[in-house]
Amino acid sequence: MLLALLGFLDILVGIFLIFKIGFLFWFGIVWVLKGLWSVISSAGSGFWLDFLGWLDILAGGACLAVSFGLEFWIFFWLGVAMVLKGLYSLVMGIS
């Protein structure tokens, strides 16, 4: 159930990045911390390449950059990747 909730929040972050709306600064901080937690805990378990954790860090950084007025074309695609990651997490959390 927690995975489904995090998947829903991933979808929100992706939508916020795509359309540049909402609480980008606060979601950026939370998502960078969430990504760092994921990468560090995965490394502690011996899994050194946590792609989804790094995606969280990149998306959080993009949210922070957009909140400060910086926009790059890659932020749109990071938003799309976050929506896809969220859909995957939502489906895995429900099933």
N, C-alpha and C positions, 0 to 999 in steps of 0.2 A: 504494500500500500504506500509506503514511503517513496518507493521508486516511481510510482505513478504520480505522486504529488510533485516530485522533483522533475519528472518528465513534463508535467503541465507547466511548471515554472520555466523550464527550458524553452518551451514553445512561446511563452510570454516574452522572454528575453529576445528570442529570434524575431518575433513580430515587432518588438520595440526597436530592434536594430534595423529591420527592413524599412519600417515607416518612420523611424526617428521620432517616436512619441514616448511619453511617459517618464518614468522615474529612472532615466538612464544612469545618472550619477550613483544613486543608491544601489541599483541592480548591478552596476559595474563593480562597486566595492564588494558586494556580497559574492558575485560570481568569480572574481579573482580569488577571494578567500576560499570559496568552494573548490575551485580548480587546484589551488595550492594544497588544500587538504587531501584531495583525491590523488594528486601526483605523489605527495610525500607518503601517504599511507600505502599506496601501491608500491612505491620503491622500498618501503619497509617490509613488504611482503615478498620482495624479490621480483616483482613485475616492473621492469624499468621503463617500459614505453607505454604509458597510459595516455592513449590518443584522446580519449574523451575528456580527461582532466586537462590536457593541454588546450583542447578546444574551449573548455570553460574559461581558462585563463585568457586566451585570445579574445573571446567574446566579451569578457569583463573589461579587458583593456580597450576594446572597441567602444563599448558603452561609455567608458570614462572619456575617451577621446572625443566622441560625438557630443557628450555633455559639455565639453570645453570648446566646441566649435570646429573641431578637426573632422574632415570627412574624406574618406578614400573609397574607391570603388570596391575594394575587397570587403568592406564592412557589410555590404549587401549580401555577399556570398557567405560570410560568417553567420549572418542572420538566417539564411536558408539552411546552412549546416546545423545550426542550433534547433531550428524547427524539426528537421529530420531526426536529430538526436533525441529531441523531446518526444516525438512520435514513437520512436523505438523504445525509449524508456517507459512511456505510458503503456504501450502494448505489453512489454515484459512485466511491468508492475501489476497489470490487471490479470494477466494469465497465470 
